[in-house]
Amino acid sequence: MKTVTIDGVEYVEKSSACMASPVDGMDHCIVRTYSAGVFAGYVKRREGKEVELVNARRLWYWSGASSLSQLALEGVKNPDDCKFPCEVPAIVLTEAIEIIPTTEAARLCINEVPIWKQ
């Protein structure tokens, strides 16, 4: 991820690799579940512990962020060392235990991580 600092403000370059268009009216969040793992996507619906995400990626392994809180604010520092599989159009998570809104910089960074394939 390329950045430039002007007068103390850091700007993030837009990239064709991370141009997933925001979904109108939905917040991009990281959702940690009880047993299904961690996901990043747009929250379409939430009812109790059930969360429906659209344009979601499973965050299977990350490098360069010490916690999900840091990941949601800053993204990752080592995108090539992360394991984020491809985006799915929709997923329903039934045991959400943490929902963290992401910053625009973090969203771009998550989308920029290469698709991990085994």
N, C-alpha and C positions, 0 to 999 in steps of 0.2 A: 504494500500500500504506500503510495507516494504522498508526502505531505510537504507543505511549505508554511513557514511562520512569517507573518507580516505584522509588525507592531505588537508582538506578543500574542497574536491570535494564530492558532494552528488551523490550516485549511487542508481538507482531504480531497485528492484528485478523484474525479468521477472516472470510472473505468467501464468499458463495455462488458467486462467479466462480472460486474456487480450491478447491472442496471435492471435488476428485477424491480418492476414498477411497484410502488407502494399501493396497497389495496385501500381504496377510499373508505374512510371512517373506521379503519381497524388499526389497532396499535401493534407494532412489532415487539415481541417479547421473547424472552427465554423462559421456558417452562420446565421445571424439574418435577419428575413424577416419582411415585413410591417405588415402582419396579420396572418401568419401561425405559428409563433413562432421561436424557435431557434433549430438548428440542428448541429450535428457534423458528418462529413464524409469526403470522398475523393472527391475532385472536379474533375469531369470528363469533364465538359464543362461549359463555361460561355459566355453568349451573352447578353450584356447590363445588365438588372436586372434579367435575367433568369439564374439560376444555376442548373446544374444537379449534384447530389451527388450519390455516390455508397457507400454501407456498411455504411448507415447513421442511427444515433439515434436522436430522438427528445429529447431535453433537456428541459423537462417540468418544473422541479423545481430543484434547486440545493442549497446546503448548504455548507458553508465553502469556498466560493469565493465571494468577494464583487462585482465583475463585470465580464462581459464576457472577458475582457482583462486579468484579473487575472486568470480566468478559462482556457483560452487558453495558458497561460504561466505555471501555476502551477497545474492545475486540481482542485479538490475539497478536502477539509480537512475532510468532513463528508460524505463519500460515502453511508453509510447506511441510511442517511436522504434524499438522492436525489431521484427524480422521473424521471428516464430515461427508457422509454419503450424499447421493443426489437428493434434490428437493422433491417432495411429493405434493400433489395438488391439494390434498386434504388428509387430516388425521384427527381422530377423536381420542383424547387421552383421558382415562377414567379415574386416575388417582393423582391429580396434580397437587403438589404440596408447596410449590413455590412458583410465583409468576413475577418476572422482573422485566420491566420495560427497558428496551435498548435505546441507546443514543443513535443518531444517524450514522456517526462514525463507526460504531460497533456493528450496526446492520450491514453497512458497506463492507466492512472487514470480513464478517461471517460469510457474506455472499461471494467474496473474493477467494476464499479458501478453495483450492482445487478439489474436485469431486474425488473422493477416495473410493477405490475399487480394489477388491481382493482377488 
